[in-house]
Amino acid sequence: MPVPKNTICLWYDREAEDAARFYAATFPDSEVKAVHKAPGDYPSGKAGDVLTVEFTVLGIPCLGLNGGPVFTHSEAFSFQVATDDQEETDRYWNAIVGNGGQESACGWCKDRWGLNWQITPRVLTEAMAEGGEVAKRAFDAMMTMQKIDVAAIEAARKG
């Protein structure tokens, strides 16, 4: 299989394999493809430690790098996951938050490794794309939420 032209590299402090396995178990079209061990000692590990993990999240190629505690994730990078209904929204949100993650605002949450996720129902994206008063009502409703409430967004959309 050819190497992807572009891969997202995500920095972890020794837990890239755990994170990749969680993502693979949580999201469709996700898998751990390979685990590579360090051929020698490096600043944050020893020879034989897991150095990199090749995986996909919802079809997006990623590389988890166990680079140590020097760098951490921030809200400047997030995966935005489009959901079709409340059940799917709840499933992903609850998996992330329930596995040591934390809730944030407006559909954002953070997994236990510090990676940020936007669990975004399509109804919200569609309402925002409509513009005008529909977008304003949906936006105002979203601003009061942590996990997105699909029924509340649909009600706001209708006015």
Order of alpha helices (4+ residues) and beta strands (2+ residues): beta-alpha-beta-beta-beta-beta-alpha-beta-beta-beta-alpha-alpha-alpha
